[in-house]
Amino acid sequence: MTAVDVDVDVPFTLRDRAVAVPAAETLVLADVHFGKAAASSVDVPIDDGSDVVDRLRDRLAETRPTTVVVAGDLLHSFSRIPRGVERDLGRLADAVDEADADLIVTPGNHDAMLEEAFGGETVDEYALADGETVVCHGHEEPEAAADRYIVGHVHPALSIEGRKRPCFLYGPGQYCGADVLVLPAFTRLAAGSTVNRMAGRDFQTPVVRNADAFHPAIRDDASGETLWFPPLGECRRLL
């Protein structure tokens, strides 16, 4: 699989289902959905708690951030705390602490039990130390002005030759003149929303209005490279 040669100048570094913002010494991930496996009526193929924490440790070792921000849906819970969630939250918090980083969570629409389960710092929107970027879940209109927004919520995926891959979506100047980066779900239990034919209204987030202007990007684990594609409006004809 190769991407069309697209020159996309970005002030961040895409990793496996997460993004590093070097100017702010920050790692951002979204949609961890702890508790999703316990809430499922079928057996799941992985221990999602261990999988999330192990992959987070890898991202921490790669990027060495001073701050880790979860852009919403740390949990998958509405009326109760699912079995195993508090254990997994503790392991995640320990991994961040061992990396000498601070952990901050911006609540998402699945985080109804976050206050009861998570004892760390939460804030609706978090402004990074670069003075340009705001992180939030993306299910509601951001209140803070920024040059760039990093959000989750959508769980974007791109279908290429019949294979569905988690992807990032980057829209320069696409929300009130600000750039928008949409992250894939960090949990591997999320099926992902195939964006190939999705219009702006299908994303169910106010920060994506013109989907055709967003560049998909896929992190190729085999090569360690990021594959950038033309904006969706163009690459729909190529995929």
C-alpha positions as CSV (number, residue, x, y, z in Angstrom):
1,M,0.0,0.0,0.0
2,T,1.4,3.4,-1.0
3,A,0.0,6.9,-0.6
4,V,-0.2,9.5,-3.3
5,D,2.7,11.9,-2.8
6,V,1.1,14.6,-0.8
7,D,3.0,17.4,1.0
8,V,1.3,18.1,4.3
9,D,3.2,20.4,6.6
10,V,2.1,19.7,10.2
11,P,3.5,20.8,13.6
12,F,2.9,17.3,15.1
13,T,4.0,13.7,14.8
14,L,1.5,10.9,14.2
15,R,2.1,7.7,16.1
16,D,0.1,4.5,16.4
17,R,-3.4,5.8,17.2
18,A,-1.9,8.9,19.0
19,V,-0.2,12.2,18.2
20,A,2.8,13.9,19.7
21,V,2.9,17.7,19.8
22,P,6.7,18.4,20.3
23,A,6.3,22.1,20.9
24,A,4.1,21.3,23.9
25,E,5.9,18.1,25.0
26,T,2.5,16.4,24.9
27,L,1.1,13.1,23.8
28,V,-2.6,13.1,22.9
29,L,-4.8,10.0,22.5
30,A,-8.6,9.6,22.4
31,D,-11.4,7.0,22.8
32,V,-9.8,4.5,25.1
33,H,-13.2,3.1,26.1
34,F,-12.2,1.2,29.2
35,G,-15.2,-1.1,30.0
36,K,-16.2,-1.7,26.4
37,A,-15.1,-5.3,26.6
38,A,-17.1,-5.9,29.9
39,A,-20.2,-4.3,28.4
40,S,-20.0,-6.5,25.3
41,S,-22.3,-9.5,24.9
42,V,-19.6,-11.4,23.0
43,D,-16.1,-12.5,23.7
44,V,-13.5,-10.0,22.6
45,P,-10.2,-11.0,20.9
46,I,-7.9,-9.1,23.2
47,D,-7.5,-8.0,26.8
48,D,-8.2,-4.4,26.0
49,G,-6.9,-3.1,29.3
50,S,-3.5,-4.7,29.0
51,D,-3.4,-3.9,25.3
52,V,-4.1,-0.2,25.9
53,V,-1.5,0.2,28.7
54,D,1.2,-1.8,26.8
55,R,0.8,0.4,23.7
56,L,0.7,3.5,25.7
57,R,4.0,2.6,27.3
58,D,5.5,2.2,23.9
59,R,4.2,5.7,22.8
60,L,5.6,7.2,26.0
61,A,9.0,5.6,25.4
62,E,9.0,7.0,21.8
63,T,7.9,10.5,22.5
64,R,8.9,11.2,26.2
65,P,6.1,13.8,26.9
66,T,5.7,15.8,30.0
67,T,1.9,15.7,29.6
68,V,-0.5,13.1,28.4
69,V,-4.0,14.2,27.4
70,V,-6.9,11.8,26.7
71,A,-9.3,13.6,24.4
72,G,-12.5,12.0,25.8
73,D,-14.1,8.7,26.2
74,L,-11.6,7.3,28.6
75,L,-14.4,5.1,29.8
76,H,-17.3,3.2,28.2
77,S,-19.9,3.6,30.9
78,F,-23.2,5.4,31.5
79,S,-24.8,4.1,34.7
80,R,-22.2,1.9,36.4
81,I,-18.5,1.3,36.4
82,P,-17.8,-1.9,34.5
83,R,-15.8,-4.8,36.0
84,G,-12.0,-4.3,35.7
85,V,-12.2,-0.6,34.8
86,E,-10.7,0.7,38.1
87,R,-7.8,-1.7,37.7
88,D,-7.2,-0.6,34.2
89,L,-7.4,3.1,35.1
90,G,-4.8,2.5,37.8
91,R,-2.4,0.7,35.4
92,L,-2.8,3.5,32.9
93,A,-2.2,6.2,35.5
94,D,0.9,4.3,36.8
95,A,2.3,4.1,33.3
96,V,2.0,7.8,32.8
97,D,3.5,8.5,36.3
98,E,6.4,6.2,35.7
99,A,7.2,8.2,32.5
100,D,7.3,11.4,34.7
101,A,4.3,12.9,32.9
102,D,1.1,14.4,34.0
103,L,-2.2,12.8,33.0
104,I,-5.2,15.0,32.0
105,V,-8.6,13.9,30.7
106,T,-11.2,15.9,28.8
107,P,-14.5,14.1,29.2
108,G,-16.4,12.6,26.3
109,N,-20.0,11.5,25.8
110,H,-19.3,8.0,27.1
111,D,-17.7,9.3,30.3
112,A,-20.8,9.5,32.5
113,M,-19.0,7.7,35.4
114,L,-15.6,9.4,35.0
115,E,-15.9,11.4,38.2
116,E,-16.6,8.3,40.2
117,A,-13.9,6.1,38.6
118,F,-11.1,8.5,37.9
119,G,-9.3,10.5,40.6
120,G,-7.0,12.5,38.3
121,E,-7.4,15.9,36.6
122,T,-10.3,16.5,34.2
123,V,-11.1,19.6,32.3
124,D,-13.7,20.1,29.5
125,E,-11.0,21.6,27.1
126,Y,-7.3,21.6,27.6
127,A,-5.0,24.2,26.1
128,L,-1.5,22.9,25.3
129,A,1.7,24.7,26.3
130,D,2.4,25.6,22.7
131,G,-0.2,28.3,23.0
132,E,-1.9,27.2,19.8
133,T,-3.6,23.9,20.4
134,V,-6.8,23.0,22.3
135,V,-7.7,19.4,23.0
136,C,-11.3,18.3,23.6
137,H,-13.5,15.3,22.7
138,G,-15.2,16.9,19.8
139,H,-18.9,15.9,20.5
140,E,-19.7,19.5,21.3
141,E,-18.7,22.9,20.0
142,P,-15.3,24.1,21.5
143,E,-15.6,27.1,23.7
144,A,-11.9,28.2,23.7
145,A,-10.4,29.9,20.7
146,A,-7.4,28.1,19.2
147,D,-5.3,27.9,16.1
148,R,-5.6,24.1,16.2
149,Y,-8.0,21.6,17.7
150,I,-7.2,18.0,18.4
151,V,-10.3,15.8,18.9
152,G,-11.6,12.2,19.0
153,H,-15.2,11.0,19.0
154,V,-15.4,10.0,15.4
155,H,-13.2,6.8,15.3
156,P,-12.2,7.4,11.7
157,A,-11.0,4.5,9.5
158,L,-10.1,4.4,5.8
159,S,-10.9,1.4,3.5
160,I,-8.1,0.6,1.0
161,E,-8.4,-2.3,-1.3
162,G,-11.0,-3.9,1.0
163,R,-8.9,-3.5,4.1
164,K,-10.1,-1.1,6.8
165,R,-7.4,0.8,8.6
166,P,-7.7,3.3,11.5
167,C,-6.8,6.8,10.2
168,F,-6.2,10.4,11.2
169,L,-8.1,13.2,9.5
170,Y,-6.4,16.6,9.2
171,G,-8.3,19.7,8.0
172,P,-6.3,22.9,7.7
173,G,-8.4,25.9,8.5
174,Q,-11.6,23.8,8.6
175,Y,-13.2,25.0,11.9
176,C,-13.7,28.8,12.2
177,G,-10.3,29.2,10.4
178,A,-8.5,26.8,12.8
179,D,-6.9,23.5,11.9
180,V,-8.6,20.3,13.1
181,L,-6.9,16.9,13.7
182,V,-9.3,14.0,14.4
183,L,-7.6,11.0,16.1
184,P,-8.5,7.3,15.6
185,A,-9.8,5.4,18.6
186,F,-6.9,4.3,20.8
187,T,-8.7,1.1,21.7
188,R,-8.4,-1.6,19.1
189,L,-11.9,-2.8,20.0
190,A,-13.5,0.1,18.2
191,A,-14.7,-1.0,14.7
192,G,-14.1,2.5,13.3
193,S,-16.3,4.6,11.1
194,T,-15.3,4.2,7.4
195,V,-14.8,7.7,6.1
196,N,-14.5,7.0,2.4
197,R,-18.0,8.0,1.6
198,M,-18.9,10.1,4.7
199,A,-20.2,13.7,4.4
200,G,-19.7,16.3,7.0
201,R,-23.1,15.6,8.7
202,D,-22.2,11.9,9.1
203,F,-19.3,12.7,11.4
204,Q,-21.6,13.9,14.3
205,T,-19.1,16.5,15.4
206,P,-19.4,20.2,14.9
207,V,-15.7,20.6,14.1
208,V,-16.0,18.6,10.8
209,R,-18.2,20.5,8.4
210,N,-16.7,20.0,5.0
211,A,-15.3,16.4,5.1
212,D,-14.0,16.7,1.5
213,A,-11.3,19.1,2.8
214,F,-9.8,16.7,5.3
215,H,-6.6,14.7,4.5
216,P,-6.6,11.1,5.8
217,A,-3.3,9.8,7.1
218,I,-2.4,6.2,8.1
219,R,0.5,5.2,10.3
220,D,2.3,2.2,8.7
221,D,3.6,0.2,11.6
222,A,5.8,-2.0,9.3
223,S,7.8,0.9,7.9
224,G,7.3,3.4,10.8
225,E,6.1,5.9,8.2
226,T,3.0,8.1,8.0
227,L,1.1,7.8,4.7
228,W,-0.7,10.9,3.7
229,F,-3.5,11.0,1.2
230,P,-5.2,13.8,-0.8
231,P,-8.2,15.4,0.8
232,L,-11.3,13.1,1.0
233,G,-12.9,14.9,-1.8
234,E,-10.1,13.9,-4.1
235,C,-9.0,10.5,-2.8
236,R,-12.6,9.1,-2.9
237,R,-11.9,8.6,-6.6
238,L,-8.7,6.8,-6.0
239,L,-9.8,4.3,-3.3
